Amino acid sequence: MVLLVLLHILNVEADGQDSMAACSVRMRGWAYVDDIHYPRIIQPVDTFVVNDETFVRYIHGGDRAGCKRLTLLFNPNVTTFVRDAEYFLPYTKGYSALGFFLKPTFTYIHDERLSASVGLHLLGIAGDHKRLREVSPIVRIEYRPVKGIRIVGGTLSDERIGHGLLYQPMYDYDRLFYANKEDGLQVFAYTKHWQSEMWCNWEDFIVVDSPWQEKFTFGWVNTIATSFKPDNHKDVRHWIGIPIHLMMNHRGGQIDAVQDTCIETLANVATGLIYSINTPKSGSFRVDLPVFGFSNRSDEHHIHTHFKKGWGFYPQLKYHKCWSSARVLAKGEIDYTVSEKRRLLDANIGYWYGDGFISGRGSYLFQSRSYFDDSFERRYRHMLTAEVAYDLNDVMFFRLQAYYDLDESSVDYAATFALRFDRSFKVHSWVKEKKE
């Protein structure tokens, strides 16, 4: 109900617009996601109208397949990666991993409102004696009851890295490697000036006498934004946004067999101001001024964390540049094939100040406690950060991150290299396909 009211107040953007510009967004993968620049959430199922007939465009990993309803698609979705995290600060420890994700998925598009997906999620690490570290089913239903709202049930959509949580104090980048799949409920909403994602990831379910506690994460990521072009510089676009991020992590339960453990609820919030200036030739220059808050919402008898509340400040300067070119490979009377080359470069520098800050799903590099040593804490944190990421055709990706702790006078760093194949293919259509 709250989403419906907000949609009405904020002026719902109509369906049917092509929101997949060549350099606008990366929906998934390992790149530094900058989709906050674009007020619409990119929909895996979008619609367009030709000659008064409604068609479905399935946008998946940058690939397009314009087809009518009643269509079955297949995406092998393969990613191989090398991750080297050299962490020496006392807050967490590093690791190295060479592995792969395999998510073969069949998607049935019933119409412009309803689709269903089934598949398999596999995670393998080279040298792991388990061979496959994770094997689990992918089951997803997506439904659009009204314009501007999309509901996802089952395996959550990962079209936005970390649900659009833009900052590592709230979402740990390493979770992409050890917590890549989530299940629960998800609701997307978007208007011209507002985009939102609300989700619940149920991590541990319990029955009577389960030897573990119940665990789940709830989040709500919002961005209120507007953009404008000055009359004297029409090729320059200014963008102003206000992020509002909420996240709660809970563990507890009443019917498990675990004794002498706490029932804990940790809450995090982030907000602030984002300003960006975008030019076609020079790229995008952006300033982020986010403020973070932490509160332990547990009962007084169950507070086991080092701090009851805290906060942090993380100003950043960011740069984004896209180079895109296309050429026609074959052309006929009806259709043609286009080869597109796209390169993306992202870079940023930042300064982190933390005061008793703790996050249930954020990187421990930014927190005031240690993950491995429960006795270690440092209430006040001062750290410089930098990172650069390069993406070629949404297939090859490289990312380098560096963290200089001013209190420890020590540098941590991490590097990621990934190769990705994420494309959808039409298996069958039960009605005649019509070209756009």
N, C-alpha and C positions, 0 to 999 in steps of 0.2 A: 504494500500500500504506500509506504514511504517513497519507493522508487517511482510509482505511478504519479504521485503528487509532484515530485521533483521534475519529472519529465514534462508535465504540463506547464510548470512554472518557467522552466528553462528553455522552452521552445524546442520540441523534438525535431531533429534533423530527418528529413524524408529519406526513405530507402531508395535504392536504384541509382545512387551516384557511384561513379568509379573511384574508389578510395585507394587504389593500388598504383600510385605514381611510382615511377622507376626508382627513385631514390628516397621514398618517403619513410619506409619503415622496414625493420627486420622483425618478423613475427615470432621467430623461435631461434634456437641454436645458441651460439656461444658469443655472439657479438655484443658490444656494449649497446644496449637497447635505448634508443632515444625517441621512442614513439610518443613521448609526452609533447613533442612539438606539433603533433597532429591530433586535433580534438576528437577525432572519431576512433573508436576501437576498431581495428581491422577485423572483419568478420570472416571466419572460415567459410560460411555460407552467405553469399550476398546475392542480391537480385537486380535485374535490370529489365527494362520493358522495350520491346521492339514490335512495332505495328500492333499495339494494344495487347500483345501476348507477354505473359510473365515468364522469364527464364531464370535459371539459377546459375550463378557463377561460383565455382568452388575455388577459393584462393588458398593455396596450401604451400608454404615454403617458397613463395615467390612464383609459383607455377599457376597458370590459369587454364581452366577448361570450361568454356562456355557451353552449357548443355541444358536441356529442358529437364523437368522433374522426372522422377522414376528412373534414376541413374545410379549405377553401382561403380564406385571408384576404388582403386587399390593404390596404396602408398607403402613401399618397402621401408622407408625412413631409417636409413643406416647412418650412424655416426661413429667414426673412430677417433680416438683422442690420445694425446700425451699430456699429462698434467704433472708438473714438478713444482711443488710448494716448499720452498726453503724457509721455514719458520723457525727462528731461534729465540724469539722473545719468550718470556716465561708464561705468556697467556695461552699459548697453544703450541702444538708440534706439527712439523711438516711431514710430507709424504711424497712419493713419486708413484705414478700409475700410468700404465699403457693399457688401454682397453677399448671397449666398443659398447654402444647402445644399438639394439635392433628392435624396432617397433613396427612390424608389418601390420597394416590395418586396412580392413575393408570398410568403406563408408557407403551407405545407401541413402541417397537423397530422395525423400518422398515428394516433397514440394518445397516452396520457398520458406516454409515455416519449420519443417520437421526433417531431421536426419538422424541416423543411428550408425554407430561404428563398433566393430568388434575386431580384436587383434590380440597380439601378444607382446609383452614387454620383457626384453632380455638384457641383462647387464653382465658383461664378461670382463675380467681383468687378467692380463697376461701374468702367468706365474702363480695365479691363485689356485690352490689345490681343490677349491670347490668347483672349478671349471666355470660354472655360471653362478655368479654371486646372487643374482635375482632373476626369478622367473615368475611372472604374474600376468593374469589376463587383462586385456583392455576392453572395457565395455562402457559405451558412452551414448547417451541420447541428448540431442540438442533441439530445443524448441523455442520459437519466437512467438509468444502470445500476442504481442502488440509491437508496433514500430518502436525501435529504440531499446528493446529488452530481449535478451537471450538467456535462456536457462540451460545449464549443463548439469546432467546427473550421471553419476558413476565415476569413471576415470576423468579427472579434471583436465581441461584444455591447458596446454603449455605454450600457447601461441605468444604469450608475453613472459619473458624470463622473470621468474620470481614474482609473478602476478603484478608486474609493474612497480614493485618496491625498488625504487631507483638507487637506494643507498645501502652500502654494506653494513652499517650499524644495525639496520633492520632486517637485512636478508644476506646470508652468507653465500658468496659466490661458489664456494666449495660444495654446497648442497646440490648443485647440478650434477655432481659426480656420485654422491652417496644417498641422495633422496630425490631422484629424478622423477619418480612417479608418485602421484597423489590421487586419492579417491575420496569422494564425498559429494558436495553440492556446490554449484558455482552460478552466480548471476552477473551478467554483464548488462550495463546500461550506458547509453550515450545520447547526447544531444549536441547541439551546435557548440555550446560552450562548457560542456561538462561530460566527463567520462568516468565510469565507475566499474569496479569489479569487487564483488563480495563473494567470499568462499568459506567453506569449512572443510578442512582436510582431517579425516578421522584416521589416526595413525595406529592406535592400539585399541581393539575391541576386547571386552572381557565377558566371560561367563562365570558361573559360580565356581569359586576356588581357582580362578586363573592365577598363575604364578607371577603376574605382572600387573601394573596399574593401567587404568584407562588413560589414553592420551589423545588430544585433538588440538588443532590450531584453527582459530577463527581470524579472518582478516577482512578489511574493507579499505580499498585503495581508491581515492578520488582525486581528480584533477579538474579544477575550474580554470578556464583559460580563455583568452581572447587574442586576436592578432589584427594588425592594421598595416596599411602601406601609406607612407607620407605622399602627399600630392606631388612634391618636387623630386621624389625618388621612388618611382613606382616599381622598380625592380628590386627594392629593398623591403623586406617584411620584418616587422617587429612583433614579438610574441611575449606575452606576460601570462604566467600561470601560478596558481596557488595549489600545491599538493597537500592533501589531507590523508595521512596513512594511519590506520588503526590495526593493531594485531594483539591477540590474546592467546596464550598457551596455557593449557590446563592439563594437569594429571591428578588422578584421584580414583574414585570409584568406591562402591559399597559392597560388592559381592566377590571381590578378589580375595586371595589367600595371603596377600602380602601384609606383613605386620610391621609396626613401628616405622611407617613411612608417612611423609607429609601429603596433605591434599593442597596442591599449590596452583595458583593462578597468577601468571605474570602478564602485565599489560604494557604495551609500547605505543607511542604516538609520535608522529612526525608531521610538521607543517613548516611553512616558510614562504619564500618568494623566489620565483624563477623568471629571469629575463633573458631573452635571446634576440639576436639580430641576424637575419638570414639574407645572404646575397647569392645569386646564381653562380658567380665566378669565384668568390672568396670562401664560400662555405658558411657555416653557422658558428657564431661566437655566443657563448652563453655563460651566465652567472647564476649559480645556485646558492641560496642562503637558507638551508634547512635547519630547524631546531628539533631536537629529539627529547622525549620524556619517557621515564620508566617508573612504574609503580607496582609494588607487590600487593595484589588484591586478595591474598590468602587470609584465612582466619589468623588472628594473633597467635594462636597456639601452634600454627603450622608454617611460620615464616622461617625458612632454613637458608635463605640467601643472605649474602653479606650486607646488602643494603636494602632498605625498605622503599626508597625512591631515589631517583637521580635524573640527570639530564645531560645533553651534549649539544655541541654546535659544530657544523661541518661545512663551512664555505668552500665552494669549488669554482674553478674556472675551466670551461670545457670548450672543445673545438670539434666540429664535425664537417667532413667534406665527402662528397660523392662525385665520382666520375662515371658517366654512363654513355655507352655508344651502342648502336644497333645497325645491322646490315641485313638485307634481304637475301636469303639463300635460294629460295625457289618461289616463283610467283605464277599463279594461274588465273583463270577468269573468276574463280570463286574464293580460293584461299591462298595463303602464302605462309612461308616459314621465315621467322626472324631470329637471328642470332644476336643476343644482347650480351655485352660485356659490362659488368658493373663492379666498381671498386669503392670500398667504404673505408674511411679513416676516422678514428675517434681518438681523442687524447684529452686528458684532464689532470689537473693538479689540485690539491686540497690540503686543508689543515683541520685536524680533529682535536677538539677539546672535550673531555668527558669528566663528569663529576658524579661518581657513584653510579655510572650507567651500566645496565644489564639488559640483554635482549635474549628472548627465548629462541629466536631463529637467526639472529645476527651473527656476524663474524666475531670470534673471540679476540681478534686483533684490536678491536675497538672497545672492548669491555674492561671493567675495573676489577675483574676477577680472572683466575686461571681456570682453564677447562680441566687440566690434568692434576693440578695441585690445589686442593681445596683450601689450604692454609694461606695461599698467596693472594694478596689483593693490593691494588694501588688506586685509591679513590680518585685522584686527579690524573688524567691522561693528557699528554701533549704529543701529537704525531703529525708528520708531514706525509702525504700520499701522492702518488703519481701513477698513471697507467696510460698505455697506448694499445689500440686494437686495430687490426687490419682484416678486412673481409673481401675476398675475391669471388664474385659471382654466387655468393651464398653457398659456396662449396668448400673453399679453403679458408681457414681462419687462424689468426695468431693474436695472442694477447699477452702483454707483459705488465705486471703490477709490482709496485715497490712501496715499502712502508718504512719510514725512518722515525723511530721512537726517540723523542728529544730527551726523555728522562733516562733511558737506558743507553743512549748514544749508539744504537745498533740498528742495522737495516735488515728487514725481512723482504723477500721477494717471491714471486710466483710467475710461472710461464705456462701457457697453454697453446697447443697446436692441435687443430682438428680438421678432419675431412668429413664432409657431410653430403649425403644424397637424400634429398627430401622433395620428392616430386609425386604428383598424383596422376594416375592413368585411368582412363575410362575402360571398364571391363565390359559393361553392357548398358544399353539404354532401351527402355520399354516403349518409348515413343520416338518419333523421328526427330533427330537433332536439327536445330535450325541455326544457321550462322547469324552472328550479330551484324 
